[in-house]
Amino acid sequence: MHQPNAEEVVKEIATATHTPQEVVEKMYDETWEAYSKEARITDYMPVLVAKRVREELRNRARGAH
């Protein structure tokens, strides 16, 4: 993971969305990598990446119902 509190964020998202931590961690890392390719300012990346992962998991859950 790319920043110190990423592990905590991944655990929180996994718990809140009832998703395996490994799945969330992979999504987080992939999203981080995609965002960092074009980012000029990285101060808010942890917030943006976490938001994107949560949205993706919510969208998946909606599609399953």
C-alpha positions as CSV (number, residue, x, y, z in Angstrom):
1,M,0.0,0.0,0.0
2,H,1.1,3.5,-0.7
3,Q,0.5,5.5,2.5
4,P,0.6,4.8,6.2
5,N,-3.1,4.7,6.9
6,A,-4.1,2.8,3.7
7,E,-4.3,-0.5,5.7
8,E,-6.8,1.1,8.1
9,V,-8.9,2.6,5.2
10,V,-8.9,-0.8,3.5
11,K,-10.1,-2.6,6.6
12,E,-12.8,0.0,7.2
13,I,-14.1,-0.3,3.6
14,A,-14.0,-4.1,3.8
15,T,-16.0,-4.1,7.0
16,A,-18.5,-1.5,5.9
17,T,-19.2,-3.2,2.6
18,H,-18.9,-6.8,3.7
19,T,-16.2,-7.4,1.1
20,P,-13.1,-9.5,1.7
21,Q,-10.1,-7.3,2.7
22,E,-8.0,-8.8,-0.1
23,V,-10.5,-7.7,-2.7
24,V,-10.6,-4.2,-1.3
25,E,-6.9,-4.0,-1.0
26,K,-6.5,-5.0,-4.7
27,M,-9.1,-2.5,-5.8
28,Y,-7.4,0.2,-3.7
29,D,-4.0,-0.5,-5.1
30,E,-5.3,-0.6,-8.7
31,T,-7.2,2.7,-8.2
32,W,-4.2,4.3,-6.6
33,E,-2.0,3.3,-9.5
34,A,-4.5,4.6,-12.0
35,Y,-5.0,7.9,-10.3
36,S,-1.3,8.5,-9.6
37,K,-0.4,8.2,-13.3
38,E,-2.1,11.6,-14.0
39,A,-2.0,13.3,-10.6
40,R,0.0,16.5,-10.3
41,I,-1.1,17.1,-6.7
42,T,-1.3,14.0,-4.5
43,D,-2.4,15.5,-1.2
44,Y,-6.0,14.3,-1.6
45,M,-5.3,11.0,-3.3
46,P,-6.0,8.8,-0.3
47,V,-9.5,10.4,0.1
48,L,-10.2,10.2,-3.7
49,V,-9.0,6.6,-4.0
50,A,-11.1,5.5,-1.0
51,K,-14.2,7.3,-2.3
52,R,-13.8,5.6,-5.7
53,V,-13.4,2.1,-4.2
54,R,-16.5,2.6,-2.0
55,E,-18.5,3.8,-5.0
56,E,-17.3,0.8,-7.1
57,L,-18.3,-1.6,-4.4
58,R,-21.7,0.1,-3.9
59,N,-22.3,-0.1,-7.7
60,R,-21.4,-3.9,-7.6
61,A,-23.8,-4.4,-4.8
62,R,-26.6,-2.7,-6.6
63,G,-26.0,-4.8,-9.7
64,A,-26.3,-8.0,-7.6
65,H,-29.8,-7.2,-6.4
